[in-house]
Amino acid sequence: MTTFHDLLRQAADSHGNRTAILFEDEGLSFEDVLLRAESVAARLTALGIGPDDHIAVIMDNSVECILAWLASSLIGGTEIPI
């Protein structure tokens, strides 16, 4: 079974430095997205958040908001935007 993490890793391997996210004046490559999403996921896990947990997120639209969604998906949680 292919997981979301597998797909994100494959995209980073295949597309590397190509732009994956462009929001206003900030852009991230596929590699950067993977690294930053994994970093946020590790911090969420360190806080005790894991699979099937609901994660309330209060953020304006931003690259960080996208990374929070990706990170919650990587650990199997569900982001609840507020």
N, C-alpha and C positions, 0 to 999 in steps of 0.2 A: 504494500500500500504506500502510495506517495503522500507525504505530509506537506503541509504548507511550508515548513522549514526546508524540506527537500527542494521544493519549487523555488524558494527564495535563494537558496544556495546555488541551484542550477543557473538561475538568472545571473547571479553574481559571477559565476564561473564563465558563462557564455558571453556576457555583455560587459563585464569588468568596469571600465571607466566611462562607459556610456551613461548619459543622464537617465536616471530612473524617476526622479521626482524633481519637478520644477514648480516652485511656489513663490510667487512674487519675484523677488530678486535672489532667492536662495535655491540652489540646485544641489542634488546629491547623486553620485554615481551608484550603480547597482552594488558595487563593493562597499561603498560607504553606508548605504542603506542596510545591508546585511550586518556590518560591524556595529552600527549604532543600535539597530533593533535588537541584536543579541545582547548588547550592553544593557539596554533598558530592561530586557527580559531577565537578565541575571539579577538586576537590582530588585525587580518585582519578586523574583523567587526568594531572594535574601530576606524580603519582608514577609515571607510566608504565603505569598500568593501563588496558586498553582492551578492545575487543570480543574475545570468546571467552576472556578470562582468568577464572580462578577466584579468588574473593576470600574468604579465610577470615575469619569474623566471630565474635569471642568477646564476646558482650554478653548482659546480662540482658534480658528483655522490657522494651521501653521505646519511646517515640516515636523515639528516636535509632536503635534497631534497625530500625524500620520504614523510616526515612529511608535507612539504609544499604542495605536491600534495594531500595528504589526507585532510589537512585543507581546501584547496580550494574546494574540493569535499563536505566536511561537510557543507560549507556555500552556496553551490550551484553555485560556480564560476567555471571558467575554467582556469586551469593552462596552460600557453603557455611557454614551455621551450625555452630558447634562448641560 
